[in-house]
Amino acid sequence: MRAIKKIINIITVSLLLYGCGYSLVNKSSANFNIIDISLSGEKRINYNLKNRLMINNSPNSVNKLSLSINTQKQKLVKNKNIKNEITSYQLVINSKITYKFVGKTVEKTFNISETGDYKVSTHSMNTLSNEKKLVATLTDNLIDKIYNRLNKISDDN
């Protein structure tokens, strides 16, 4: 009897979700082709941004973009202990993306920011490792946001 109720509940929920109009955004296909990227600011972050954006390019797309990316990284003290020793840092990565469709004269700009925290370890190598891991994670999040924003922009164009 319980199994029948579970099956009926699953079917009911499935039908409700199917009929609600919810659809997934297709992240696998790009609606744009990046022709040129100029970078300034943090070199390591920009290198990752450029490589990942060029991989997700769609060379057959009609929407050809020229990008200019300026990335800044800020390292702020988040917490200190009673002895006035730093126990954690906050890392903020800001990117200013200026894009222009090839063949058009209008340039537009948008900003994207990512923030994260990491703890200070007793060994400096562990602290540097924590910082590098956080930078990699924040960069991945930044790339996803930029990619989604460019997809929306190219859909509207």
C-alpha distance (Angstrom), angle and dihedral (degrees) to the residues before:
residue distance angle dihedral
M1 . . .
R2 3.81 . .
A3 3.79 91.8 .
I4 3.80 91.0 54.9
K5 3.83 91.4 51.0
K6 3.82 90.5 50.3
I7 3.79 91.7 50.3
I8 3.80 91.9 48.3
N9 3.83 91.0 48.5
I10 3.81 91.9 49.6
I11 3.80 92.0 49.4
T12 3.82 91.9 47.1
V13 3.81 93.5 49.9
S14 3.81 90.9 45.7
L15 3.79 91.9 52.5
L16 3.80 91.9 47.4
L17 3.80 92.6 50.7
Y18 3.79 92.2 44.8
G19 3.78 92.3 53.4
C20 3.81 98.1 43.7
G21 3.81 95.4 83.8
Y22 3.80 95.0 -115.7
S23 3.78 113.1 149.9
L24 3.78 132.0 175.6
V25 3.78 120.5 -115.0
N26 3.78 109.1 -117.7
K27 3.81 104.5 -124.7
S28 3.77 95.7 172.5
S29 3.80 97.5 73.6
A30 3.76 123.5 59.4
N31 3.79 121.0 -147.2
F32 3.79 93.4 -156.6
N33 3.78 142.6 60.0
I34 3.79 117.3 -144.1
I35 3.79 109.7 -143.2
D36 3.81 100.1 174.1
I37 3.80 135.0 14.1
S38 3.80 123.0 -171.5
L39 3.79 116.4 -170.4
S40 3.79 134.9 -162.4
G41 3.78 134.0 169.5
E42 3.81 124.5 29.0
K43 3.81 107.7 30.8
R44 3.81 99.7 -159.5
I45 3.80 94.3 48.2
N46 3.82 92.0 44.0
Y47 3.81 91.4 50.4
N48 3.81 90.2 56.6
L49 3.81 92.0 44.1
K50 3.79 92.8 52.2
N51 3.79 95.2 46.4
R52 3.80 95.5 48.2
L53 3.80 93.9 44.7
M54 3.80 92.2 49.5
I55 3.82 91.4 49.4
N56 3.81 91.3 54.9
N57 3.81 91.9 49.5
S58 3.80 121.3 127.1
P59 3.83 106.1 -144.9
N60 3.83 93.1 -170.0
S61 3.80 93.8 55.6
V62 3.78 121.5 117.8
N63 3.84 91.6 -145.1
K64 3.82 104.5 84.2
L65 3.79 115.1 -174.2
S66 3.76 136.6 -164.0
L67 3.83 112.6 -157.4
S68 3.77 134.9 -163.1
I69 3.81 114.9 -169.8
N70 3.81 124.9 -170.0
T71 3.81 113.3 -174.1
Q72 3.80 126.4 -171.4
K73 3.80 127.5 -174.6
Q74 3.81 122.1 -157.3
K75 3.77 124.0 -168.3
L76 3.80 112.5 -160.4
V77 3.80 131.1 -179.4
K78 3.78 108.2 -112.3
N79 3.81 105.4 175.4
K80 3.80 138.5 13.2
N81 3.79 128.1 -171.9
I82 3.82 128.9 -132.3
K83 3.83 91.0 -83.5
N84 3.83 89.0 56.8
E85 3.82 91.2 -111.1
I86 3.80 117.7 144.0
T87 3.81 111.4 -109.8
S88 3.80 101.4 174.5
Y89 3.78 141.5 11.1
Q90 3.77 132.5 -150.0
L91 3.79 117.6 -139.2
V92 3.82 120.9 -156.7
I93 3.81 122.2 -171.8
N94 3.81 116.4 -168.2
S95 3.80 122.9 -172.5
K96 3.76 125.9 -170.5
I97 3.79 110.1 -161.4
T98 3.79 120.2 -165.9
Y99 3.78 114.5 -170.9
K100 3.76 134.7 -176.1
F101 3.79 129.3 -175.5
V102 3.80 109.9 -127.0
G103 3.80 109.5 -108.8
K104 3.81 93.6 27.4
T105 3.78 126.9 90.1
V106 3.81 99.7 -147.8
E107 3.82 116.5 102.5
K108 3.79 119.7 -164.8
T109 3.78 131.6 -170.2
F110 3.78 136.8 -153.6
N111 3.80 133.1 177.0
I112 3.79 128.3 -139.1
S113 3.78 126.0 -172.3
E114 3.81 135.4 -171.1
T115 3.80 127.2 -169.8
G116 3.79 132.7 -167.8
D117 3.80 143.0 158.5
Y118 3.79 133.3 -132.6
K119 3.78 133.3 -175.9
V120 3.76 127.5 -119.9
S121 3.79 113.2 -119.8
T122 3.78 128.7 -152.5
H123 3.81 88.8 -111.4
S124 3.79 118.2 60.7
M125 3.82 92.0 -142.1
N126 3.81 90.2 59.5
T127 3.80 90.6 49.0
L128 3.81 91.0 51.6
S129 3.80 89.7 47.4
N130 3.81 90.5 51.5
E131 3.80 90.0 50.5
K132 3.82 93.4 48.9
K133 3.81 92.0 49.2
L134 3.80 91.0 50.3
V135 3.82 91.9 47.8
A136 3.82 89.7 51.6
T137 3.81 91.8 49.8
L138 3.79 93.7 46.5
T139 3.81 90.8 46.8
D140 3.81 91.0 53.1
N141 3.80 90.3 50.7
L142 3.80 90.1 47.4
I143 3.81 91.7 51.3
D144 3.81 91.4 51.1
K145 3.80 91.3 50.4
I146 3.81 93.1 47.7
Y147 3.80 92.0 46.7
N148 3.82 92.6 49.7
R149 3.80 92.0 46.5
L150 3.82 92.6 49.5
N151 3.81 89.7 48.5
K152 3.82 90.8 53.3
I153 3.80 91.5 46.4
S154 3.80 93.4 49.8
D155 3.83 90.4 47.4
D156 3.80 89.9 54.8
N157 3.79 92.6 48.0
